[in-house]
Amino acid sequence: MPLHPQSQAFLDAMAASKAPGWHELLPEDARKAFAGMTHLFGKGPRMHHVEDRILYDRLRMRVFRPSDTANLPVVLYFHGGGWVLGDLQTHDALCRHLAVASGCTIFSVDYRLAPEHPFPAALEDCYAATRYVAEHASGLGVDGTRIAVCGDSAGGNLAACVSLKARDLNFPRIDSNWLIYPAIAPQFDSASYHAFALGHGLTRETMRWFWGHYLKNPFDRNHAYAVPCRAQSLSGMPFTYVMTAEYDVLRDEGETYATGLKRAGVPVTMVRYPGALHGFVHFAEVFDEGFRALEMLGRAMRQRFMSN
């Protein structure tokens, strides 16, 4: 399908701005620029209750409760930004929309960022937060038997890897895994990488920059908790929902990962959004399809937990 008109308008505006790519900036400058994109993120709906919590005296989480109903299912959300950018605020609107659409309590995790904290810091924080919620579910007012993990881009990678680690350690039990255009592997020669390397928002060079900051040790490129498709087996992984965007360098690796899960006997739902760019869900203020995709994902979560 041709680029969606809103996608084309977004790319035209980017080209006209002549702003540098993320890989042309220092990490701290890139973070400031990313945090300033509030006109793309939107504000999100009002919540029944929002609070920030600190775990283990350092790890921040933001809790989004859509209603006063007790023991709602819970979703651990890991934000995107290439393991280098992003925080609780950059994904506040997205988590608000997801809480309303899904009817779940959302715990957004402010994990440590690279390059100051390379792998496995982010994975350790996300797993620790997930384990904490499972162990303290009753005190947190959520249902510890209905826990999902979700993330966009690099956060999708973290969600997949948390599920893998939880499977290997047999705790906590993850009901389902929701991946929004996930970054799966530091391989840059897929058909989608070749087709959309330049001029489509997220570029090949930016992904090289992100992976390079996250995986400082070359040996980590073969570690399954950094690159989930490196796992010896994907059997026993939870139900997984994989969303991809047609005009995204990460499209093929997300879909290949979904296919690998299917081959391992894992139930999978895979949805590709035609004409869409990477980030269209997070930048939903300018992409109508982003709102629809988030609503569809939330409805799928709601249906999943209602049937379990």
C-alpha positions as CSV (number, residue, x, y, z in Angstrom):
1,M,0.0,0.0,0.0
2,P,1.3,3.6,-0.6
3,L,2.3,5.6,2.3
4,H,-0.7,6.9,4.3
5,P,-1.3,10.6,3.6
6,Q,-0.6,11.4,7.2
7,S,2.7,9.4,7.0
8,Q,3.7,11.4,3.9
9,A,2.9,14.7,5.6
10,F,4.9,13.7,8.6
11,L,7.9,12.8,6.5
12,D,7.6,16.0,4.5
13,A,7.6,18.0,7.8
14,M,10.6,16.2,9.0
15,A,12.5,16.9,5.8
16,A,11.6,20.5,5.9
17,S,12.7,20.9,9.5
18,K,16.2,19.7,8.6
19,A,16.6,18.4,12.2
20,P,19.6,16.1,12.8
21,G,19.0,12.4,13.2
22,W,19.2,10.9,16.6
23,H,22.6,9.3,15.7
24,E,24.0,12.8,15.0
25,L,23.4,14.0,18.5
26,L,24.9,13.2,21.9
27,P,22.5,11.0,24.0
28,E,21.7,13.8,26.5
29,D,20.8,16.2,23.6
30,A,18.7,13.5,21.9
31,R,16.8,12.8,25.1
32,K,15.9,16.5,25.5
33,A,14.8,16.7,21.9
34,F,12.7,13.5,22.3
35,A,11.1,14.8,25.5
36,G,10.1,18.0,23.7
37,M,7.9,16.2,21.1
38,T,4.8,16.6,23.2
39,H,2.9,17.9,20.2
40,L,3.3,14.3,18.8
41,F,2.5,12.4,21.9
42,G,-0.7,14.1,22.9
43,K,-2.1,14.4,26.5
44,G,-4.1,11.3,27.0
45,P,-7.4,10.9,28.8
46,R,-8.0,11.5,32.5
47,M,-7.4,8.6,34.8
48,H,-9.2,7.4,37.9
49,H,-5.9,7.4,39.6
50,V,-2.2,8.0,38.6
51,E,0.7,7.7,41.0
52,D,4.5,7.3,40.9
53,R,6.2,4.6,42.9
54,I,9.9,3.9,43.7
55,L,11.0,0.3,44.0
56,Y,14.2,-0.7,45.7
57,D,15.0,3.0,46.4
58,R,15.8,3.8,42.7
59,L,13.5,2.2,40.2
60,R,10.5,4.5,39.3
61,M,7.2,3.2,38.0
62,R,4.0,5.2,37.1
63,V,0.7,3.5,37.8
64,F,-2.3,4.2,35.7
65,R,-5.6,2.9,37.1
66,P,-8.6,3.4,34.7
67,S,-11.3,2.6,37.4
68,D,-11.9,1.8,41.0
69,T,-12.5,-1.8,40.2
70,A,-10.3,-4.0,42.4
71,N,-8.0,-6.7,41.1
72,L,-7.8,-5.6,37.5
73,P,-5.4,-7.4,35.2
74,V,-2.0,-5.7,35.1
75,V,0.3,-4.7,32.2
76,L,3.9,-3.8,32.7
77,Y,4.8,-1.2,30.0
78,F,8.3,-0.7,28.8
79,H,8.8,2.5,26.7
80,G,10.5,2.8,23.4
81,G,13.4,5.1,22.5
82,G,16.2,2.7,21.5
83,W,17.2,2.0,25.1
84,V,18.7,5.5,25.0
85,L,15.7,7.9,24.9
86,G,12.4,8.1,26.7
87,D,11.0,8.1,30.3
88,L,7.7,8.0,32.2
89,Q,6.6,11.3,30.7
90,T,7.3,10.6,27.0
91,H,4.9,7.6,27.2
92,D,2.4,9.0,29.7
93,A,-0.3,9.6,27.0
94,L,0.2,6.2,25.4
95,C,-0.2,4.5,28.7
96,R,-3.3,6.5,29.6
97,H,-4.9,5.5,26.3
98,L,-3.9,1.9,26.8
99,A,-5.3,1.7,30.3
100,V,-8.7,3.0,29.1
101,A,-8.8,0.8,26.0
102,S,-7.8,-2.4,27.9
103,G,-9.4,-1.9,31.2
104,C,-6.1,-2.9,32.8
105,T,-3.9,-1.2,35.4
106,I,-0.7,-0.1,33.6
107,F,2.6,0.0,35.4
108,S,5.1,2.1,33.2
109,V,8.7,1.3,34.1
110,D,11.4,4.0,34.1
111,Y,14.3,1.6,33.4
112,R,18.0,2.7,33.3
113,L,19.2,4.0,29.9
114,A,22.2,3.3,27.7
115,P,25.0,4.2,27.1
116,E,25.4,5.1,30.8
117,H,23.8,1.8,31.7
118,P,24.2,-0.7,28.9
119,F,22.8,-4.3,28.7
120,P,21.7,-5.9,30.9
121,A,20.6,-2.9,33.1
122,A,17.4,-2.2,31.3
123,L,16.4,-5.9,31.1
124,E,17.2,-6.3,34.8
125,D,15.1,-3.3,35.8
126,C,12.1,-4.4,33.7
127,Y,12.3,-8.0,35.0
128,A,12.7,-6.7,38.6
129,A,9.6,-4.5,38.2
130,T,7.6,-7.4,36.8
131,R,8.6,-9.7,39.6
132,Y,7.8,-7.0,42.2
133,V,4.3,-6.6,40.8
134,A,3.7,-10.3,40.8
135,E,5.0,-10.7,44.4
136,H,3.1,-7.7,45.8
137,A,-0.1,-7.9,43.6
138,S,-2.6,-8.0,46.5
139,G,-1.0,-4.9,48.1
140,L,-1.0,-3.1,44.8
141,G,-4.6,-4.0,44.2
142,V,-4.1,-5.9,41.0
143,D,-4.6,-9.5,39.9
144,G,-1.3,-11.3,40.1
145,T,-2.6,-14.2,38.0
146,R,-3.3,-11.9,35.0
147,I,0.0,-10.2,34.2
148,A,1.1,-9.0,30.7
149,V,4.2,-7.2,29.4
150,C,4.0,-4.7,26.6
151,G,6.3,-2.2,24.9
152,D,7.0,-0.3,21.7
153,S,10.2,-0.6,19.7
154,A,13.1,-1.1,22.2
155,G,10.4,-1.6,24.8
156,G,9.0,-4.4,22.7
157,N,12.5,-6.0,22.8
158,L,12.4,-5.7,26.6
159,A,8.9,-7.2,26.8
160,A,10.0,-10.2,24.8
161,C,13.2,-10.7,26.8
162,V,11.4,-10.3,30.2
163,S,9.0,-13.0,29.0
164,L,11.9,-15.2,28.0
165,K,13.7,-14.7,31.4
166,A,10.4,-15.3,33.3
167,R,9.9,-18.6,31.3
168,D,13.5,-19.7,32.1
169,L,13.3,-18.9,35.8
170,N,9.7,-20.1,36.0
171,F,8.6,-16.9,37.7
172,P,6.6,-14.8,37.4
173,R,3.9,-16.3,35.2
174,I,3.4,-14.0,32.2
175,D,0.0,-14.4,30.7
176,S,0.7,-12.5,27.4
177,N,3.3,-10.5,25.5
178,W,2.3,-7.4,23.5
179,L,4.9,-6.1,21.1
180,I,4.5,-2.8,19.2
181,Y,6.9,-2.7,16.2
182,P,9.6,-4.4,18.3
183,A,13.4,-4.2,17.8
184,I,14.4,-7.9,17.9
185,A,18.0,-8.2,16.5
186,P,21.0,-6.0,15.6
187,Q,20.9,-7.2,12.0
188,F,20.5,-4.5,9.4
189,D,20.2,-6.3,6.1
190,S,16.5,-7.4,5.9
191,A,14.3,-6.4,3.0
192,S,12.6,-3.7,5.2
193,Y,16.0,-2.3,6.3
194,H,17.1,-2.0,2.6
195,A,13.7,-0.5,1.5
196,F,13.4,2.0,4.3
197,A,17.0,2.7,5.4
198,L,16.5,6.5,4.7
199,G,13.7,8.9,4.4
200,H,11.1,7.0,6.4
201,G,11.6,8.3,9.9
202,L,13.6,5.7,11.8
203,T,16.8,5.0,9.8
204,R,19.3,2.2,9.6
205,E,22.0,4.4,11.0
206,T,19.9,5.4,14.0
207,M,19.2,1.8,14.8
208,R,23.0,1.0,14.5
209,W,23.5,3.9,17.0
210,F,20.8,2.6,19.4
211,W,22.1,-1.0,19.4
212,G,25.7,0.2,19.7
213,H,24.9,2.1,22.9
214,Y,22.8,-0.8,24.3
215,L,25.2,-3.7,23.5
216,K,28.6,-2.4,24.4
217,N,30.0,-5.9,24.6
218,P,30.0,-7.6,21.2
219,F,29.4,-10.9,22.8
220,D,26.0,-9.6,24.1
221,R,24.8,-9.8,20.5
222,N,24.4,-13.5,21.0
223,H,22.7,-13.2,24.4
224,A,19.0,-14.3,24.3
225,Y,18.1,-11.7,26.9
226,A,19.2,-9.0,24.6
227,V,18.3,-10.6,21.2
228,P,15.3,-12.9,21.9
229,C,15.5,-14.7,18.5
230,R,18.9,-16.1,19.8
231,A,17.1,-18.3,22.3
232,Q,17.8,-22.0,21.9
233,S,14.0,-22.5,22.0
234,L,11.0,-20.3,22.0
235,S,8.6,-23.0,23.2
236,G,6.7,-22.2,26.4
237,M,6.6,-18.5,25.7
238,P,3.2,-16.8,26.4
239,F,0.6,-15.8,23.9
240,T,2.2,-13.0,21.8
241,Y,0.6,-10.1,19.9
242,V,3.0,-8.5,17.4
243,M,2.2,-5.3,15.7
244,T,4.3,-4.0,12.8
245,A,4.2,-0.9,10.5
246,E,4.6,-1.4,6.7
247,Y,7.1,1.4,6.1
248,D,9.4,0.5,9.1
249,V,13.0,-0.8,9.1
250,L,12.0,-3.1,12.0
251,R,9.0,-4.6,10.1
252,D,10.7,-7.8,8.9
253,E,12.4,-8.7,12.2
254,G,9.2,-8.4,14.2
255,E,7.3,-10.6,11.7
256,T,10.1,-13.1,11.5
257,Y,10.1,-13.3,15.3
258,A,6.4,-13.9,15.3
259,T,6.9,-16.7,12.8
260,G,9.5,-18.2,15.0
261,L,7.2,-18.2,17.9
262,K,4.5,-19.9,15.8
263,R,6.9,-22.6,14.8
264,A,7.7,-23.2,18.4
265,G,4.0,-23.8,19.1
266,V,3.3,-20.4,20.7
267,P,-0.1,-18.8,20.0
268,V,0.5,-15.6,18.1
269,T,-1.5,-12.8,16.6
270,M,0.3,-10.7,14.0
271,V,-1.0,-7.4,12.7
272,R,0.7,-5.2,10.1
273,Y,-0.6,-1.7,9.6
274,P,-0.4,-0.7,5.9
275,G,1.0,2.6,4.9
276,A,2.3,3.3,8.5
277,L,5.6,4.4,9.8
278,H,7.6,3.4,12.8
279,G,6.3,5.3,15.9
280,F,2.8,5.8,14.5
281,V,1.3,4.5,17.8
282,H,3.5,6.6,20.1
283,F,3.0,9.7,17.9
284,A,-0.7,9.1,17.8
285,E,-1.5,12.8,18.0
286,V,-0.6,13.1,14.3
287,F,-1.6,9.6,13.2
288,D,-5.3,8.7,13.3
289,E,-4.3,5.1,12.6
290,G,-2.1,5.2,15.8
291,F,-5.2,5.8,17.9
292,R,-7.1,3.0,16.1
293,A,-4.2,0.6,16.5
294,L,-3.9,1.3,20.2
295,E,-7.6,0.9,20.6
296,M,-7.5,-2.4,18.8
297,L,-4.6,-3.6,20.9
298,G,-6.5,-2.6,24.1
299,R,-9.6,-4.4,23.0
300,A,-7.5,-7.5,22.3
301,M,-6.1,-7.3,25.8
302,R,-9.5,-6.9,27.3
303,Q,-10.8,-9.9,25.4
304,R,-7.8,-11.9,26.4
305,F,-8.2,-11.3,30.1
306,M,-12.0,-11.7,30.1
307,S,-11.6,-15.2,28.6
308,N,-8.9,-16.2,31.1
